[in-house]
Amino acid sequence: AALLKACRELAGRHGWKAGVVTFSDHPDTLVTGRTPALICTPGERERLMKEQFHMDTVVTLPFDEKMRAMDWKNFLDMLIRDHGAAGFVCGEDFRFGARGEGNARTLYGACCGRGFPCAVVPQLRLDGQVVSSTHIRSLIEGGKMESATKFLGHPYTLTGTVIHGRAL
């Protein structure tokens, strides 16, 4: 939520549309061979980002072998060339590009060199705990919905089609 708020603020200062980039599959699926439980589906993520966080554009990219092997500079160039990125927002622990060689510092430097605005959002803590998707997933999996809501900044919801006959 803090990243998306910073994105809206940056876009607003420049009169731009606010956009976010996400992946259809969690990168850990290829990087570590383990797929973490997702907080929401890609479709639900797009809906939330548009409705709850007022993002104008949500770009969902595949995280495949080609994406995994892409150098951070090429990834940045692709976002600018193919998706019209004009500024960037990331968290201070952000890693991107092949082997995670890109980070908040390299992104900030690249943006400064190109005349693009860049905002690096400091790590947030609640109750002494770093706010992260990993922690939020553990709260949801443990049924600690009140805490999950606090860390998410909004109630956790499930959506889907009711299929009769299995009582699920």
C-alpha positions in Angstrom: 0.0 0.0 0.0 2.9 2.4 0.8 4.5 1.7 -2.6 1.2 2.3 -4.4 0.5 5.5 -2.5 4.0 6.7 -3.4 3.3 5.8 -7.1 0.1 7.8 -7.1 1.9 10.8 -5.5 4.7 10.7 -8.0 2.3 10.4 -11.0 0.2 13.2 -9.6 3.1 15.6 -9.3 3.9 15.1 -13.0 0.4 14.8 -14.3 0.9 11.2 -15.4 -1.2 8.1 -15.0 -0.2 5.8 -12.2 0.8 2.2 -13.1 2.1 -0.9 -11.5 4.0 -3.9 -12.9 3.4 -7.4 -11.5 4.0 -10.9 -12.6 1.5 -13.6 -13.5 3.5 -16.2 -11.5 5.5 -15.7 -8.4 9.2 -15.4 -9.3 10.1 -18.0 -6.6 8.5 -20.7 -8.7 11.5 -20.5 -11.1 14.1 -19.0 -8.8 13.8 -21.5 -5.9 11.6 -24.1 -7.3 8.9 -23.5 -4.7 5.7 -21.6 -5.3 4.5 -19.6 -2.3 0.8 -19.4 -1.6 -0.5 -16.3 -3.3 -2.4 -13.7 -1.4 -4.7 -13.3 -4.4 -4.9 -14.4 -8.0 -3.4 -12.2 -10.8 -7.0 -11.1 -11.8 -7.9 -10.2 -8.2 -4.6 -8.4 -7.8 -5.4 -6.2 -10.8 -8.9 -5.5 -9.6 -7.6 -4.5 -6.1 -4.8 -2.3 -7.5 -7.3 -0.5 -9.7 -10.3 -0.2 -7.3 -8.6 -0.1 -3.9 -5.4 1.7 -4.8 -6.5 3.7 -7.8 -3.9 2.5 -10.2 -4.7 3.6 -13.8 -2.7 0.8 -15.4 -1.7 -2.7 -14.2 0.8 -4.5 -16.4 1.0 -8.2 -15.7 4.1 -9.8 -17.2 4.9 -13.5 -17.4 7.8 -14.6 -15.1 9.3 -17.2 -17.4 12.9 -18.2 -18.2 13.3 -15.3 -20.6 12.2 -12.8 -17.9 14.4 -14.6 -15.2 17.5 -14.2 -17.4 16.9 -10.6 -18.4 19.5 -8.2 -17.2 18.2 -5.4 -14.9 19.1 -2.7 -17.4 17.2 -4.5 -20.2 14.2 -5.0 -17.9 14.2 -1.2 -17.2 14.6 -0.4 -20.9 11.7 -2.8 -21.7 9.4 -1.1 -19.2 10.2 2.3 -20.7 10.0 1.2 -24.4 7.1 -1.2 -24.3 5.0 0.1 -21.4 5.7 3.9 -21.4 7.2 4.0 -17.9 8.3 7.5 -17.1 9.2 7.2 -13.4 9.7 4.5 -10.9 8.8 3.6 -7.3 10.3 0.7 -5.3 10.9 -0.4 -1.8 14.4 -0.1 -0.3 14.8 -3.9 -0.4 13.8 -4.2 -4.0 15.7 -6.6 -6.2 15.2 -7.2 -10.0 16.8 -8.5 -13.1 18.9 -11.7 -13.5 20.2 -13.0 -10.2 18.6 -10.0 -8.5 21.6 -7.8 -9.6 19.4 -4.7 -9.9 18.3 -3.0 -6.6 16.9 0.2 -5.3 20.3 1.9 -5.5 21.0 0.9 -9.1 17.4 1.8 -10.1 17.7 5.2 -8.5 21.1 5.8 -10.2 19.7 4.7 -13.6 16.7 7.0 -13.2 18.9 10.0 -12.2 21.1 9.3 -15.3 18.1 9.4 -17.6 16.2 12.3 -15.9 13.4 10.0 -14.6 12.0 10.5 -11.2 12.4 7.7 -8.7 11.1 7.2 -5.2 12.5 4.6 -2.8 10.1 3.8 -0.1 11.7 2.9 3.3 10.9 -0.5 4.9 7.8 -0.3 7.1 7.2 -2.0 10.4 4.1 -2.7 12.4 4.3 -4.0 15.9 8.1 -4.5 15.4 7.5 -6.7 12.3 8.5 -5.9 8.8 5.5 -5.4 6.6 6.0 -8.0 3.8 3.9 -10.3 1.6 5.7 -13.3 3.2 4.5 -12.2 6.7 1.0 -11.4 5.4 0.8 -14.9 3.8 1.8 -16.5 7.1 -0.9 -14.6 9.0 -3.6 -15.6 6.5 -2.4 -19.2 6.5 -2.5 -19.2 10.3 -6.0 -17.8 10.3 -4.9 -14.6 12.0 -7.3 -12.5 9.9 -7.4 -9.4 12.3 -3.6 -9.1 12.1 -3.6 -9.8 8.3 -6.1 -7.0 7.8 -3.9 -4.7 9.9 -0.8 -5.5 7.7 -2.7 -5.4 4.4 -4.4 -2.1 5.2 -7.7 -3.6 4.1 -9.8 -6.7 4.8 -8.6 -9.9 3.1 -11.2 -11.2 0.6 -11.7 -14.3 -1.4 -13.5 -14.3 -4.7 -14.6 -17.2 -7.0 -17.4 -19.0 -8.6 -19.7 -21.1 -6.4 -19.7 -24.6 -7.8 -22.6 -26.6 -6.5 -22.3 -30.2 -5.6 -19.0 -30.3 -3.7 -20.1 -27.9 -0.8 -16.9 -26.0 -1.1 
